[in-house]
């Protein structure tokens, strides 16, 4: 005998999130894990296995969370939103794949405004900052024709020197509630790539800053002057603007008189 369906108010938070996402976005499958090594790794493996676009993987804790350039993302269990989504962006040219990271950053910032009343800055290419304190990081990984975009956002606690949603806003928010708003905001931006490029260029806190850049050309200093339509950072090293697609960028402290 089939058990009776429960009202939405009787569902656990992850179940409510899954139902709302399925009704309002392309993110129709939610896997909420107690612990894993990396939500990105789980989603990449699923992509290789043929999983459709819209898979969402969330974990209460990651034992080997991934960051850019081989870095680790670490957070105590159940204190951060740790989520990866599987996308198959058929309408996005390979040279504009950076815009997937841009869309995720804009979505996370919009969710902070909606739920917390504050607007984090977006540091190119993948960090959300409050002042100079890191609130969130984003990592995109390609697998064939799919892209997995991972987000780690400090919700109720943060490492020393970093920021958390609770610490900035003073409001306790459930990770499931935050997940829904982030992905709804992401849904609004996906497939609208020219709009994403313009919104990101206007919102990027790196533009106008003196920066230290480390890439294949070594370590250099210059001024970030813009973001191009593909999401690449434009930096003037004294010889005109150069477009960066992959680099470690550090905001330099402004000289004060």
PyMOL commands that set and color helices and strands:
alter all, ss='L'
color gray80, all
select helices_A, chain A and resi 8-10+13-24+39-48+68-70+94-96+98-116+165-169+175-189+193-203
alter helices_A, ss='H'
color red, helices_A
select strands_A, chain A and resi 29-33+55-59+65-66+72-73+80-87+121-123+127-130+133-143+146-154+210-215+218-227+233-236+241-244+248-251
alter strands_A, ss='S'
color yellow, strands_A
deselect
rebuild
show_as cartoon
